[in-house]
Amino acid sequence: MPLVTVRHDSKVSHDISLFYDTFGNPSAEPLMLVMGLSSQMIMWRPAFCEKLAQAGFYVIRFDNRDVGLSVHLDHLGIPPLLWSYLRSFLHNTSAPYTISDMAADVVALMDHLRLPSAHLMGISMGGMIVQQIAVNHPTRVRSLASLHSPAGLWGGSLGVKLGLIRPVPKDREALVKYRVTYLKSISGKKYFDAERVEELVREGLARAFYPPGTARQTAAVLAANFRAEGLDSIGVPTVVMHGADDPLVPPRSGKVIAEAIPGARLVMLPDVAHDLPPELYDLIVGEVRSCADRAAGSHGKHGKAG
C-alpha cells in the first residue's frame, strides 16, 4: 500500500502524492475506484473490492488529494465555504483547485501504474471526477460507472448540505457522534446499521483526520456547479446509479447525467440514499461488470484505449 508521487501540479505549486492499494490479479481488467468528498479510500470496503476482483477486475482504490494518507496541501489555506456556497448559485465561485485537477491526479496515477486505460467508477464527488476524466482524457477510459453523482442541480435537504460546511467538534467522542449522525442523515433507513457505521467512522479517524482538506474539496465541488455540459462527448459505455432517496444529491441529478451521456444506462436504487450498503454490493458489482462487458464489445466511439 504505497504512497507515490504521481505528478507536479504547477497550479498549486506542489507535487501530488497519492496513497493507494489494490485487489485482484494485476493482469485482469483495471478498475479505478474514485471516492467522494472528504472520504478516504477505506470507504470502498474490502468486501466490495473483493467482489469486484472476483468479477474479473484488478481493483485500484486510493485517497484523493487532501484526504487520508495522500498529500495535504496546507499551503493553500482554507476557503470561505459559506461565501463559496452562496456564490455558487450565481455560477461565480472559485476554488484552490478544480475537479479537472483531481481528474488529472487519477490519470497520473494510471500513468504510474502503467495503465493506458481503465474502467472507472466514482461515487458522489468521485463520480464528478470520473466523468471529467472521460471528457478531458477520453482515450484513457474503457467504461464509466457513476454513483450518486451531482449534476450541479441544487435541491434536497438544505440542512444536510449545510452539514458539509459546519465546523466539526474537536473532542474525539463528540466527533464520532457527529459523524455517525451525519452519515445517518444521508443513508437510507432500510439499510442503515449504526454499529457498522460507527466502526467505519472510528477506523477512518484513527487513520487520518484533516478538515482543511475537506474544505478545499468542497470548494472544488461548489466551483464545478452545473456539470451537464460536455457530458454529451462521452463515448464509452456508462452506467449511472443513484439512490432514489438521496437527500444530499437529488435523484434527478442521476437522470440529468444519464440523459446527457449518449447511451448511458440509468439505474435508480430503491430504499438507497447517499450510501453504499453491503446489501447492494452484488447488484452494483453486476452493473459495473455488465457495463465493462459492453465496453469489451464496442470500445466506445473513441476506439480501444490500450
Secondary structure, 3 states (H helix, E strand, C coil): CCEEEEEEECCCCEEEEEEEEEECCCCCEEEEEECCCCCCHHHCCHHHHHHHHHCCEEEEEECCCCCCCCCCCHHHCCCCHHHHHHHHCCCCCCCCCCHHHHHHHHHHHHHHCCCCCEEEEEECHHHHHHHHHHHHCHHHEEEEEEECCCCCCCCCCHHHHHCCCCCCCCCHHHHHHHHHHHHHHCCCCCCCCHHHHHHHHHHHHHHCCCHHHHHHHHHHHHHHCCCCCCHHHCCCCEEEEEECCCCCCCHHHHHHHHHHCCCCEEEEECCCCCCCCHHHHHHHHHHHHHHHHHHHHHCCCCCCCC
